[in-house]
Amino acid sequence: MSAESNFSNAKFLTVAEVAEVMRVSKMTVYRLVHSGEMPAVRFGRSYRVPEAAVEQYLKGAVVDGHTGTA
């Protein structure tokens, strides 16, 4: 089993917890999950997002404010 598919040590967050960490609405988190931009596991009618996925998403979403002009 690869490290990516082994969730035994993963900490999962609810959509509400992810929204709070990212300071966005729950609907924004649902959009990210449904679009595939943020991986999630579905348990019944609710979703759980691996904490590492949130960290990875935020690292990839960093915007460089440098415009390259002097």
C-alpha positions, 0 to 999 in steps of 0.5 A: 500500500502506498503512503498516499492511500494509507490513512491510518495516521491521517488526521481528518477535518470536517468541512466546517473545520477546513472552512475555519482554518482557511477563513472561507465559507463551507460552500467554498470548501464544498466547491473545492472538494467537488471540483477535485481541487481538494481531496476528501473522503465521504462518510455517508452524507458528510465529507472529511478532508485530510489535514495534510491535503489542506496544508498542501492546498494552502502551500500551492495557493500562495500568491507572489506579490512581486510584479517583476517591475522595478 
